[in-house]
């Protein structure tokens, strides 16, 4: 009964954290900081700061999209036989998995996969598993391009 009462109080109560008095520690509020930086920088410097922030966000997006493109290119190279030994071993592995899935019922297969994925971190190896290691060694287009001329 006490658990239920605590749960109801928690779900109906406010979830916001109490406000911290920043003046207590000699700090400035965010409005005061923005006013102070905009007054100290001037209009041109403020525009430059905003453009720099936009540039940083754009570079971050470009990096993430580049990483995603690299993953897609490596998967394409896996099936395009750019590294024949890895592609042949993948074909054999997929054929064995097909036979295994056809012979075993789906429930034990799902139980095995769930137990493998949800194992305790103590039983996990800090080194990446061999399939992931092989996938990371596959070439992408950036790896196949010649180096730039100096």
Protein Blocks (a to p, Z undefined) as FASTA:
>chain_A
ZZmmmmmmmmmmcfbdcdddfklnopacfklmmmmmmmmnommlmmmmmmmmmmmmmmmm
mmmmmmmmmmmmmmmmmmnomammlmmmmmmmmmmmmmmmmmpcfklmmmmmmmmmmpcf
klpcfbdcfklmmmmmpccfklmpccddZZ
